[in-house]
C-alpha cells in the first residue's frame, strides 16, 4: 500500500475514532487488496458488539469512502456475529 493512501485512510478513521473509543472500541488497518477492499480489525468492545456490522457500514465505511472514493468496500476481518 502506498504511504500516502495509508495516511488518507488513517485520517478518515481518525474522524470516527472518538465515537468508537467512547464505547471502548477502536479500529486498525489490516490491509488493502488489489480490488480496493480495505480490511480492518475492530478492537476492544467493537469486536464483539452486536451493532458492529452497522457501525462498520454506516460509520467506518462511509467515512473512508467519502475521503478516499477509490476504496470500493470496507470489511472487518474479525466481527463476531451475535447469536
N, C-alpha and C positions, 0 to 999 in steps of 0.2 A: 504494500500500500504506500502511496505517496505521503510524505510527511505533511504536505500542505492539506491534503484531503483529511488526514487524521486530525489535524488541528481544527478544521472546519467541523468535523463530526464532534470532537470534544467540546467545542464552543456551543454547538447545538444542544448537546447533552447537558452542559453546564446551565443552560437556560431552564431545564426542568429538574435538575438535581435537587434544588431546595425543596421541591414538593415531595420527591422520593425520600429524601433524608428526614423530612418532617414525620414520616411514617416509619422511620427506621430502616429504610432500604437505600439502594443505590444501583448503579448500572456501570458495567465496564465493557469496553470493546474487546471482542474475541477475534474478529476478522471481517474482511470484506472480500467476497468471492468475485470471480470474473463476470458474473451476471449482475453485479452491483447490488447484491443482497448483503446487508450489514448484519453480522451476527453479534449479539450482545449476551452478556451474562447478567442476570438480575441477582443482586446480592442482598444480604440482610433479610428483612421481612418480606421484601419483594419476591424472593424466590419461592415462597410458599403461600403467598396471599391469593385468595380466590379471585381477586379483582386484577391480578397481574396481567392477564391477557388483554383486558380492556385498557389498563394503564399503558401497556406496550403499544397497542394500536392507536388509541386516541391521544396519548400524550407523547410518548417517545418517538414513534414513527412519524407522527405529524410534525414534530419539531425538527427532526432530522431531514425529512423530505422537503420541508419548507426552506431550510438553509442550504441543502445540497440536493437539488432536483434530480441529479443523475442517479441517485440511490433509488432503486425500484421497490425495495421491500426491507423491512427490519424484522429479524427473527430473534427470539430468545432461545438459547440452547438449553436452558435448564428450568423452564416453567414446570412446576409440579401441579398438575390439574387437581382441583378439589374433588373429592369423591362424594 
